[in-house]
């Protein structure tokens, strides 16, 4: 009996600068979703570099960071880009912007959260902000990975993804 493995689901995580939240979400989902999910991140106005505090937090949790880089969402709207199944915005600015048209009409959801890179304060304050961002993103990505995504229709998947955002403030 030949069973086919479920198709890998491509997930694009968007933020304005693509330097902290979306980068962290990409690394977390690629770690947790190996074999089932391929995560990518991008920004509407990419910062051009990854925030060092994001890299540090990811590395301290054991996530590889070598290939992470800040990139434009234009890379994912071209005809040669991978077809996205899910698009997640993690900052309010990106959620309000007119996104490019994504090939395949992916399910889109907003998982807004505060920008840890915007925290002004001591090094400990910044570290706490990145720790909290990591905690919430990891919890949300863990719930995403646990969903039977291949068995859900678009409306059900949309509902489940919205519920994840609401259950992990």
Buried (B, 14 or more C-beta within 10 A) or exposed (E): EEEEEEEBBBBBBBBBBBBBBBBBBBBBBBBBBEEBBBBBBBBBBBBEEBBEBBBEBBEEBEBEBEEBBBBBBEBBBEEEBBEBBBBBBBBBBBBEBEBBEBBEEBBBBBBBBBBBBEBEEEEEEBBBBBBBBBEBBBBBBBBBBEBEBEEBEEEBBBEBBEEBBEEBE
